[in-house]
Amino acid sequence: MRSISIFGSLALLLSLVVSAGMGQLPAVVDPLYTNPIADPLAIPQFVNPLPAVPRLDYTAGATINMTMGTGSHDFGIGAGATTVWGYNLDGGTIGYLGPTIVAMKDNPVTVNWTNALGFAHPMPVDMTLHWAFAHVSGAAISTNGVPAVPHLHGGNTESASDGLPEAWWTPTGDTGPHFVKTNYFYENNQEAATLWYHDHGLGITRLNVYMGLAAFYLLRDNNEMGMINNNQLPSGIYEREIVLQDKTFYPDGSLAYPDVAAPAVAGFDVPPNAPSVQPEFFGEVIVVNGKAWPFLNVEPRKYRFRLLNGSDSRFYELFLGKGAQFVVIGNDDGFLNAPVAVNTLTIGPGERYDVVVDFAKYRGKTLVMRNSARSPYPKGATVDPRTTGQIIAFNVSPTPVADPVTLPTSLRPVPIAPLVADAPARDLILFEGMDHFGRLQPMLGTVADGTLLWDAPITENPALGSTEVWNVYNATADAHPIHIHLVKYQILGRQKFTAAVAAKTMVAHDGSNSTGGILSGIKLKGMRKGPGADESGWKDTAIMYPGEVTSVITTFMRPGRYVWHCHILSHEDHEMMRPYEVVGVAKSGAGAVAANTTEGLPREFSLSQNYPNPFNPETTIEFALPQDVSVRLTLYNSLGQEMQTLINEVLPAGSHTVKVDAKNLASGVYYYRIAAGTYTATKSMVLVR
């Protein structure tokens, strides 16, 4: 059961009269906050102009210095400026979000990132999560600083520059286990697309992005520039970035985020008296480019809008009314084959749409972009038309103007060709279980293994250059926007299914138990539906609906470690994220070893707990090597007798997995021991027949 703040039901809230002094807003009580929060109905709408996002032109390629730091910003709610986080160039003034980086295909950009976020987090940090400091003894933000790591969302990026969740670092130089470097290399070897960069620190992404660590990265190519130069696409002041976010504020204008402790649940551990992660976060103030409910004065002509859903959990069903349409010309990772006109545009967290809106028929009128999506989506609470049902107002000038732009009938010199798989399909699951406090815990996993937590050994290890279909079964009540790092993919279709669900217990990072599930007896229902015309291009984030299996196909063109996850930020922070690894070397048969590339190398030796455990008859062991080394991995019984030599050879640096087949062994406790150079480690596992 979710706790959702719904300001539309104001009768459920206790209104408080606060001081009418300078910079104070009327307040209301909400059970998710320990202090009263600002009443969203008191915030003025459509009185602040839409901010133009500053752009940095690096189309010729560049090496730049970018700082993640603290600044101040006025959200336009009538309470003055407040503390925010953002990105800025060469230590300049930092405001909310960051500048748009404009790059050109095949002209690389190197960013030297600096973490200057300081030693206090303005948002409530839930340290019961599997978060950045969970494995660092004695670590605390007050002494080590805020952990952060930038991720170029949608980028075809080397592993070492991808912004892996455990590649974080702090202002003091404390680093995560997958940290490699702070100078990130963006090769820009992909077609024109609306990308964005944002924080990706393990278990703290939702808070860092909420504070402002997010910005656009527009990649151009010759095809796009040709259409711009030939007046086939709006450009200059007629091309605008629009990031949609939802916020909650305190009466003094500062950002608010749920900070109450988790409620006690019968049969579960007693939660600590500390801020608790929520199933989702839904703010009741819509903020566009950092301003609450802004307006944009437009001419009666075509405009190009680069839309990004930068919210934590909120989906948007956007519409303009009065017969106005969005003409979709592109989505996440490039142009469609041809323009597609739609009356309503659904956009999930992390998704982007490249649209053209023609205001020529609306001279002297105001068009309000509205939202009708429920929260959680698609079967949650209805939207309040007074608040979250409104986005931005477009005030159309009454004066006619000449519009030189004529959209092309074809947006690409060569249409997108359907991919063809050359490897077995993977069957994956989305699931919502419970952690040891009885809180809803969203998870990923496989049909074969059931739900898997972040620390479980890697189960997705596609071969370099292979093309795979991933069938993702959504066994939850919610829609989830699933993002796969590194790749762009095509949506093949969606189909309804039924399945039986059995409970599964897993051991979490702190030794506690989480309850997930295993699907069985899966039966497909009806016919598979293809993707909507507006999502038929290249995607990296797709909405996967409840009770449906969504099939996507992609080619893995870089080796190394990456992740896939739900882009509801509160979900990915609470275990709905898994690593995967593109392998360049693979052996087949019993005791198969998959080897990593040199990108994103581990910084130290490690031996992970086998998974599953207990097992029958197969289990997987994962270990990491920071250098090329001779490795001996041996299996012993409880008497110390050697039963199997799993590996005895020189292996390259990287993360490795080995599959153990124990069909010829009896039930009992076994031990596996690794000797890699001077490093040794031993762990136990249980075979149950």
N, C-alpha and C positions, 0 to 999 in steps of 0.2 A: 504494500500500500504506500503510495507516494504522498508526501506533504507538499502541497503546491500553494504558493501565495497567489490569491486571486483578488485583485483590487476591484474587479467588476462587481463582486458581492460585498459592497461596502458595509452592508448591514452586519456582516460578520466581523467587522473590524471596529475597534474602539478609537474614535477620533479624539485627538488631543489638541488643545489650543496651545501653541507655543508662542514665544515672544515674537512680536511683529517687527523686531529690530532688524537692522541692516544685515542682509545675507542669510536670513532664516526663512525657512518654508514651513507651512503647516505640516504636522506630523501625524502618523497613524501607527498603531501597534500591529506588528506581524509576529506570529509565533516562531518564525525562523531566526529572529534577530533579538538580541538581548536588550537593545535600545530602540526607541521609536525611530521610524524611517520617514522620509519625505513622502507626502501624499502626491502621487503622480498627477492627480486631477488638478493640483494647484500649479503645475508647471506649464508655462505658456507654450502654445504650439504655433508653428509656422511664422515665428517672428524673427528668427535668426537665419541669416543666409547660409547656404551650404558651403562649408569651407572647401577651397580648392586645394587638393593635396599637392605639396611641393614635389617637383620631379628633379631627379638627377640623371643627366644624359651621359650614359656610358656606352653608347652604341659603337664607339670606336675601341672599346675594351679599356680596362683600367685596373689599377690596384688602389684600393681605398681603405681608409680606417673608419670603422663604424663603432659607436659606443652605445651600449645598453645602459641607460641611466635614469635618474630621477629628474622630473621637471614639474611644472604647474600648468593647469589648463582650465579654461572656463567652458563648461558643457552647455552653457546657455539656459540654465534652469532657474536663473534669478537669484543665485546664492554666491556668485563670485567664483574665483579660481580655487582649485584644489590640487592636491598632490597626485601626480600620475607618473607612469613610466613610459618610455619611448626609446626610439633609435634616433641618432643623429650623427652627422658626418664630422670627423676630425675634432671631436670634443666640443662641438658647437652647442647652442642652446637646445635643450630637449623639451619637447612638448608631448602631447598625446600621440600615440602610434609612431609613425616614422615616414620618411620620404619615400616616394615611389622611385625605385631604381629602373631605368629604362635601358635595356641592353639589346644587342643585335646578335642574331644567330652567327655562330662560329667566331665571335669576338669575345674571348673569355674575360671574366671579371673575377679578381681575387679580393676578398674582403678580410681585412685584419680586424677581428672582433675583440672588443674590450668589454668586460663585465664590470660596470661601476654602479651596481644596484645597491650597494651598501649593506648594512648589518641589521636591518629590521624590515620585516615584510608587513605592509599596510593591511594585507588581507589575513584572515584566520587560517593558519596552517594546521591541517589535520595530520599529526605525526603518527597516527595509527595506520596510515596507508603505507603501501610499498612505495616510498618516495625517495628522492635523491640521496638523503642522508641515512637511509634505513640500515645500510651495512657499514657505516662509518662510525666507529666507536667514539663516543663523546662529541660527535659533531653537532653543532647548533648554528643557526643563522646568526645569532648574536656575536659569535666569535669567528665564524668562517665566512659569513656573508651569504647572500642569496644565490642559490645555484640556478644557472640558466644555460641554455644552449640553443642557437638559432637553427631553424630548419627551413630550407627553401621548398615550399610545398608545391609539388608538381614538377620539380626539377629532375632532370636526368643527371644525377650528381654522384660522384665517387662516394664510397662508403665513409671515408674519413672526413668528408665535408657535408655529410647528409644531415647532421644534427641528431644523432641517435639519442634516445632518452637517457642513456647512462654515459653519454659523452659530455655531460655538463661540467662546468667549472664555476668557481666562486671568485669574488674580488681578491681573496687572499691567495689564490692559486690552488686551493683544494680541488681535486678532480674526481670524476666518476670512473668506474672500472673500464669503460670503453672510450675514454678520452684519448685523442691522438694529437690534436693541434687546435690552435685558435685562428689560423689563417686558412679560410675556406676558399676552395677553388671551384668556381662555377664555369663549366666549359661552354655552356650555352649552345650545345650541338643539337638542338631540337627546333621544331618549327615555332612560329609566332604563337604566343599563348598568354593568358592572364594568370600569372603565377603570383604567389605571395609568400612572404617570409614571416615566421612567428616563432615564439618560444616553444620548446619541446622537452623541458626538464621532467624527469620521471616523477610522477605523482604530484606535480606542482604546476603543470601546464595551464590548468584552468585559471589559477590565480595570477600567473605571470601575464597571460594573454589578457585577462580581465583588466589588469592594471595598465595595459597599453602596448605590450610587446607584439605588434602585428603591423604589417605594411605590405603594399603592392610591389610586385616585380614584373614589369611588362617586357616581354621578350618579343622583338620584331624580327621580320625576315624580308627578303626581297619581294615575295608574293604580296605581303601586306603593304609594303611601301609602294609597290606598283599600283595597288588599288587606291591608296591614299592620294598619290600623285595624279591619278587619272580621275579624281573626284568620284570615286565609287564608294568611299567610306568617309564619314565625318571625321574631322581631325582638328588639331589646335584646340581652341576654346570650346569646340563642339564635341570633344571627346573627354569624358569625365569619369574618374574612378568613384565608385560608391560602395562603401563598406557598411553593412547593416549589423548593428549590435543592440543588445538590450541590457539595461543597467538598472540598478537600484541605488538611491542616494539617501544620505542622512540629511536632516534639515539644514545643516550648515553647508551642504553642497558636496561633501566628501563622498567617495564611493563606498557603498555598503555591500556586504556579502554575508550570506547566512553564517552565524557564528555560535549557534547553540550546540550543546552536547547531544549525543545520540540518546534517544529514549531507551530505557531498559525494556528488554523483550524477554518474556518467560522462556526458559530453556536455553538461553544464550548467555555468554559472558557479560558481566556488568561493564558497561562502557565507561571510559574515563571521563572526568569532568573537564572536557576539552572540546574545542570546535570539532564538529563532525561533518564529513563530506555528505552532501545531499544526493539523492538519486539523479536529479537534474537541477539545473539552475535556470530560472525564468525571471528576468527583470521586467518591470512594468513600465519602463521608460525606453522608448525606441531612440537610439542614438545613431546618426548617420554622419560619417566622417568626423565624429567627435562632437556633434551638436544634436541636442534633443529636438526632434521633430522640426527640421529646418525647411526652408523654402529655397527654390532656385528659380530665378527669372530667366526665361528662355525666349528665344525668337521663334516665330512660327515656321520652323524648318526641322530638318533631321538632326538628331543628336545621337552620339554613340556613348553608351553607358557600360562600364566594366563593373559588373555587379559581383560582390563577394559577400557571402554569409559568414561573418566573423563572430557569430554568437556562440555561447557555450552549448546550449541545448535546443534553442528555438529554431524551428523550421518556419519558412515564410511561403505562403501562397499569395503571390503578388498580382494585383490587377489595378488598372487605371480607370476603368469605367468610361461611360460616354462613348463607347465604341472604340476607344483607343486600344492599340495592340503593341505588344513587344515583338519586334522582328528579330529572332535569334539568329545571329551569324556565327556564333562560336560558343563552346563551353570550356571545361577545365583546361584542356591541353591543345586547343587549336580551333581552326575554322571548321564549320560544317561543310558539307558538299555544296549546299545551296541555302539561301535564307529561308527561315521557317517562321511564319506569323502565328502567334498564340495570344489568346485573350488572358490566360492565367499562367504564371510561371512559378513552379514549385522549386525552391532552392533550400537544400539542407545545409547544416553547418559544414564549412570547409569547401562547399561547391562554389564555382564561379560560372557566370553566364555573361557573354558578350552580346549586347542587344542594341538595336537601333529603334528609337521612338521618333515618329514624325508628328510634330505639333502643328503642322500647316493648317489643319481643319479646326483648330481650337483658338483662333485669334481672340484675345481679350478675355479668355476664360482661365479658370484654374483647374488643373487636374491633380487630384490627390492619389498618390500611390498608396494602396491599402493592402492589408494582410488579413487572410481568413483562416490561417492554419491553426489547428488546435494544439494544445501543449499538455502533456507530451503528444507527439504526432504519431499516428493520425487520429487517435481516439481519446484524447485528453479533454481538458476543459475548453470551452468555447472562448474565442478571442473577445476581448472587450473593445467594442467599436470606438470607444472614447479615448483609448490609450494604445494598446498594442495592435489595434486594428488600423492604426494610422502610421504612415512612414515618412513621407515627404510631400510637399506641395510644389507643383510646377505652375508658376504664374506666366501665362503665355502673353507676350506683347500683342497689342491690337494692330501694330504697324506691320504691313506685309513686307517680306524681304524675298530676295531671289535666293533660291536654294540650288547650288550647282551640283549637289550630290544625287547621283542615280545609282542605286544599289545594283550590283551585278547579279545576273542569274546564276552564275557559278562563282564560288568563292575560292576554289582551288584549281591549280593548273591540271592536276590529276586527281580524280575522285579517290576517297579512302577505300582501299581494297580490304575485303574481309580477311581476317587472320585465319589460319588453318593450324590446328593443334598438331604437334609432332611428339607429344609426350602424354602419359596417362593423366586423366583429370583428377583433381583433388576435391574431396567432399569435406566441407568445413561447416562449422555451426556457430550460431550466435545464441547466447543463453543468458538468462538472468537468474542467479541463485542467491545465496546468502553468505555473508561473512560471519565470523564468530561472535559479532555483536548483534546479529539478526538484521543487519542492514542489507538492503538490496545490493547485490554485487554482480555487475554485468561481466560476461566472460566470452572468450572465443575458444575454439577447439576444433577437433576433427570428428567426423562421424564414427571413425574407428575407435578413437580414444576417449571421446566425450570431451567435457570441458577441461581446459588447461590454463594454468596461471602463468604469469609473465616468466617466472624462473624455470618452468619446465623445459626440458631439452627441445631443441628446434625440431619441428615435424615437417616444415615446408622448406625443402632444399632443392629448388629447381636447378637444372644444369644450365650453365652459361650458354646463351644462344637458343635455348629451347622455348617453345611456345606452348603454354598450358591453359586449360580451362579450369577455373575455380568455381565450383558450385557451392554457394553459401546458403545454408538452410537457416532461416530466421525462426527460432523457436520461442521468441519473446512476444510480448504484447505491443512492442514499439517498433517504429521504423528507425533504422540505424544507417547513417551515412558512412560507408566503409571506404577507408582510404588505404591504398597500397603505395608505400614509398617507392621511389625510383622509376616505376613504370607508368606508361599510359595504357589504358585498356579499352576494349570495346565491350559494351553490354550486349550479350546474346539474347537475353530474355528473362522473364520471370514466370514461375509456375507455382500454383498452390500445392501444398502437401499436407499430409497428416503423419503422425508418428507417435509411438509410445515413448514415455520418458521415465527413466529410472534415476534415482538419486545417486550421486557420486561424491565421496568425501576426498578432499585434497588438502595437503599440508602447505600452508602459506609461508611466506618469507620469514615470518617471526615465530614459526612453529605452531601457530594456531590452525584450526580447521576451517575450511570453506566448503560449503555445500554447492555442488554443481549438478550436472546431469549427463546422461548418455541417451542418445536417441536410438530407437530400434524400430523395425517394421515400417520404415518410411514408404509411403505410397503417394505417388504423384496424382494430382487431380486436374481434370480438364486439359486444356491446351496451353502450351507455353505462349506468352504474349511477348512480342518483340519490344524493344525500347521505344519510348516516345520519339517523335521526329526531332524534338529539341535536345535530346540526349543521345543522338545517334552517332556523334563524333567521338573524339578521343577523350576519355574520362580518366581521372585518377581517384575520384570520390563519387560513389553512387549510392542512392537511397535504396535500401533493402527492406522491403515491407514485411510486416508480421505474417506468419503462416505461409510465406513464399520462399522458394529457392531462387536466388538470383545468380545467373551464370555469366561470368565475364571471361574474356580471353586476352592474354597478353604475352609478349616476348620479353625475356629477361636478358638484357644486353650488357650488363655490368656485373662483375663478380663482387662478392662481399656480403657483409651483414646489413640488413635493413629491417623494417618493421611493417606490420599491417595492423590497423586498429579502427575502432569506431571514432568518428570525429566529433561526437558529443564529448566535449572535453571532460566533463564530470565522469563519463564512462571510461575513457582511456586512462584517467588518473586512478581508477579503482579496478584495474586488472583487465579491462577490455582492450588489450593490446598484446601482440605476440611478435617475437623476432622471427625473421626468416633469413635464409642465407642462399645466395646464388653461388654455386660451387663450380670451380673450373676443373677439378679433378675428382673422379668418382670411381670406385670399384664396385663390383656387383657380387651378390652371394652373401653367405653367412659372414659376419664380422666385417661388413662393408664399412669403409671409412670415407667420409666426405670431407674434403679439405678446403679451406678458405683461400682467399687471395691475400696479398700483402697489404691491401687497403684496410684501414681500421683495425690494425692488429691489437690483440690484447696486450695490456701493459705488464701482466704477471701470469705465472702459472696458476691454474686452478683445476679442480676436479669437482664436478657437480654430482648431486644425488641422482641416481638412476630414476628413470620415469617410464612406465608407471612402477610404483612400489607400494605394496606387494605386486607381483606380476605372475603371469602364466600364459604361455611359456616364453614370451619375448619381452625384453626391456631394452631401453636405450641409455647409454652413458655418454655424457658430453664432457669434454675437457678443453682447456685453452693453453696454447703455447705462444709465448712472446718471441720465440726464435726457432729456427730450424734445429732439431735436436733428435737424438735417438730415444725412442719411446718403447717401454715395455709395460703393457697393461695385462694383469694376471688375475684370474678368478680363483678363490680359495673357498673350501668348505669351512664349517665351524671348528674343525680340528686343526686347521692350518694347512691342510693338504692341498696342493695345487691341482685344480680341476681343468682349467683351460688357459692357454696363452692367447689372449684376444688380439694383441698387437705386439710385434717385436721388429721394429724397423725405424728408419729415420723418417720423420714427418716434417713438413714445412710449418712455419709459424702460422698461427691462425686458430680458429675454433674448429673442433673436430667432434664427430659423433661416431659411435660404434654400436651396432645392434648385437645384443646377446641372445642367442637361441639356446634355451635351457631345456629343450624337450627330452633330453636324455638324463636329466638330473632329477633327484628326488626332492620333495618338499623340504624346506628348511631355511636356515639363515646362511648366507654366503657373504664373502668379503671380496671386494675388488681393490687392487693396489696398482698405482701408477708410479713408475720411476722414469723421469724425464730429466736427463742430466743429473744435477744434484737435488732436484725437486722430487719428493716422494709424498704420497698421500694415500689414505685407505678409507673406504666407506663400506657400510654393510647394506645388504638388500635381502628381501624375503621372497622366496618362491613358494607359492601356495597352489596346490593342485586340488 
